[in-house]
Amino acid sequence: MAALYESLAADGVLETDAALLAEMRARIDEEIRKLDEKIADAEENLGESEVREAHLAKSLYFIRVGEKEKALEQLKVTEGKTVAVGQKMDLVFYTLQIGLFYMDFDLISKSIDKAKNLFEEGGDWERKNRLKVYEGLYCMATRNFKKAASLFLDSISTFTTYELFTYDTFIFYTVLTSVISLDRVSLKQKVVDAPEILAVIGKVPHLSEFLNSLYNCQYKSFFIAFSGLTEPIKLERYLQPHFRYYMREVRTVVYSQFLESYKSVTMEAMAAAFGVTVDFIDQELSRFIAAGKLHCKIDKVAGVLETNRPDARNAFYQATIKQGDFLLNRIQKLSRVIDL
């Protein structure tokens, strides 16, 4: 990993040891020389499949030692020697692994699109299911938690993507994304009662309490489990950039669920249910109400929360009128152009 060593040294994480770096480079150069010899031998004495395998070995070596640009270039060369759609898909998966390691979202997005185009030519279900996990991870890393949850849930019973992470980690991601994406009924059907999740969820600290206490409305237990999960979430490389956003979304879900049951409720009752102080609830809810996340108002004098859930039918009516006005304006503009 000489390339990674150099980048860490350039960022000041490590001190550069010139002798060590020279030794690492010499070993890499020696290995590349051997791989080039194998490629030359295959081209002279063997068939097309052996030539492809030799080029693939060189691509995988560049990936292993962290040479991103050289690996991508060599994968393109290997693709030129590849005919089978399945083998082309495997090369796309290697490209996706590079993109996920370096968090190169542009490369990941293009590779996912390329993989989908290859499937139209004909691809097997095993690779198609693997792609769902890759795309779900990309969606999670780019804060599209709803789509990530949908893709992860589709892959629960067919998960084979162990090159990315373990099944325990996969269930961890699935539960976290589902909690803020699914409604209560869907959460029960797809997550809380899912046998694949039940078999693993106990192995991840605090995750079972986090999910079940939310569904069972045990808010005090939920906050305890939630606090236990904050550190693991903060240490996840794909979730860490969205840590503050995720924490806000989870609290919005749990506060909305609590308030759904009441037309009005005292601040003391809500604080007691969550095991926190009245001042904490006051500060929390005031921020969420101001941001439009919660539909309620605080009567500070009476110490009461009054919910004012929006009327869905009225909102639909207003949206229809707004879209109708927009359409009429467009038609008027078009009629002027046609008259001219």
Sequence and secondary structure as in RCSB ss.txt:
>XXXX:A:sequence
MAALYESLAADGVLETDAALLAEMRARIDEEIRKLDEKIADAEENLGESEVREAHLAKSLYFIRVGEKEKALEQL
KVTEGKTVAVGQKMDLVFYTLQIGLFYMDFDLISKSIDKAKNLFEEGGDWERKNRLKVYEGLYCMATRNFKKAAS
LFLDSISTFTTYELFTYDTFIFYTVLTSVISLDRVSLKQKVVDAPEILAVIGKVPHLSEFLNSLYNCQYKSFFIA
FSGLTEPIKLERYLQPHFRYYMREVRTVVYSQFLESYKSVTMEAMAAAFGVTVDFIDQELSRFIAAGKLHCKIDK
VAGVLETNRPDARNAFYQATIKQGDFLLNRIQKLSRVIDL
>XXXX:A:secstr
 HHHHHHHHHTTSS   HHHHHHHHHHHHHHHHHHHHHHHHHHHHS HHHHHHHHHHHHHHHHHTT HHHHHHHH
HHHHHT   HHHHHHHHHHHHHHHHHHT HHHHHHHHHHHHHHHHHH  HHHHHHHHHHHHHHHHHTT HHHHHH
HHHHTGGG   TTT  HHHHHHHHHHHHHTTS HHHHIIIIIT HHHHHHGGGSTTHHHHHHHHHTT HHHHHHH
HHHHHHHHHH TTTGGGHHHHHHHHHHHHHHHHHTT SEEEHHHHHHHHTS HHHHHHHHHHHHHTTSS EEEET
TTTEEEE    HHHHHHHHHHHHHHHHHHHHHHHHHHHH 
